[in-house]
């Protein structure tokens, strides 16, 4: 994911910074020509974000594989601490919120967004109505969907952080 963020940021620049080019070229020389590792990617963010204010949005953090969920919050903290004008916006379900809060150590504001039951039901009805294979949907299956899915939907949190918040938490 961090590599994808880096690629998007570099794509928005008029010219690729020389430091970024050198880093990628040096990794090609390594046996197997592996891509940049997390530490190398994180070193590039300040170079890229130094030229303009940057907003990074990570949607559905809860859908990351567990190994990435351990690395991403810490990496986002490092990015913001090294990039004065970078802001982070993250969304995810509540099951990962405690882990993110622990990693960010009080450096972020969290907003809870709870779905309304009737909104979920309207959404499901619309999806069923626009199904491209309606013959596959029996009335029993539709009833089962409408009965079982709404209670399973849960709240989502939105986390925002800035360098100022991170510095308060880590005494920059």
N, C-alpha and C positions, 0 to 999 in steps of 0.2 A: 504494500500500500504506500509506503514512504517513497518508493521508487516512482510510483505513479504520480504522487504529488509533485515530486521533483520534476518529472517529465512535463507535467502541466504548467508548472511555473516557468521552466525554461522555454516552453513553447510560446509563452506570452511575451517573451523578451524579443527585442529587435535583433540582438546578437547574443550568441552563447558566450558567457564569460570564459576567459582563457583558463581559469582555475578548474572549471567544470570539464572542459575539453581535456586538460592534462590528467585529471583524475580518471576519466574514462579510458584514456589511452594507456595509462599505467596499468590498469586492471586487465587490459587485453593481453599484456605481456606476461601475466601470471599464468602458470600452467592451467590449461583448460579455459582460459579467457573468461573467468567468472565475472559476474556483474559486481557492482559496488555493494559492499556490506553496509549495514545500518550505520555504523560509525562514519563511514565515508560519505554517505548520503547526508547525514546530519551536519557534517562539516561544510557542506555546500550551501545549505539554506541561508546563512547570513550573507554570503556573497550575492545570492540571487535576490533576496528580499531587501537588501540595502538600498536598492535603487527606487523602490516605490512601496507604498503601503500594501500589505498583503493580507488577504482573508483566506483562511483555510477552513473548509467545511468537510467534516467527516460524518456521513450519515449512516445510521444503523450500526454503530460500533458493536452492539450485541451480536451481530451476525458474523463477526470475525472469528477465525479459528482461535481456540484458547491460547495457543502459543503467541499469536499476534496481539491478543488482548493484554498480555503481560507487557509487551514492548511498546505498543502505540501510545498509551498515556504518558509514559516517561519520555518518549521521543518528542511528543508534542510540547511537553514542558521545556525540553532542551531547545526546541525550535524557537519558542516564544522568548525564552531567556536570552537567546543569542540574536534575536531580530526585534529591534525596538518597535517597529511599526507593523508587527504581525499580530493578527487576532485569530483566535480559534473558535469554531462553532461545531459542537458535536451533538449528535442525537443518538439515543439508544433506549432500549427497554430497561426497566428498573432493576432487572436481575444483575446488570453489570455496574450499576451506579456506585455501589459501595466500593468496588475495586477501583473505579476511576477516581472517586473521592479520596481514597487512601493514597493513590499514586500522586494526585495533584496536591495533596496535603493542604486543603482549605483554600487553594488558589483559584477557585472557580465558583461561579454562580450557577445554581441549578434551578430549573423551572420544571415543574411537573405538569405534563399534559395528559389528561384523562379522556379517553374516548367516551362519547355518549352512546348508550345502547341503541337508540333509534338511528343514529348515524351509521352504525355498523350494519344494522338490518337493512337500511336503505341501500347501502353499498352492495351487500350480498344480493339483494333482489335485482339490482341493476346488472350485476355481473352474470347472474343466472339468466336474466332476460336477453343479454347480448351473447350468450354462449353460442359458439359456432357449430357445436354438435348437440343440438337440443334433444335428439333422439336418445342420447346416452343418459339423460336425466329423467329418472322416474320420480313420481310424486313422493315416494317414500324417501328417496335420497335427498330431494329438495327439502323435505320436512326435517330430515336428520341434520342437514347443513344449517338450516335456519334455527334449529334448537341447540346445536352443540357449539357452533363457532362463536356467537356473541359473548358467552361467558368466558371464553378463553382469551379474548382480547384484553390486553393489559395496558397500563399507563406507559408513557414514554417520557424520558427526561431530556431536557435540552441543557447542555453545559456550555458556558461561554467563559473564555479566559483571555486575559491580556497580560502583558508584561507587568503592568502595575499590580494586578492581583497576584501574579506569581512572585513578584518581589516581596510583597507583604508576607507571603507564606514562607519564603525561603531566605528572607533578609538579604536581598541583592545589594 
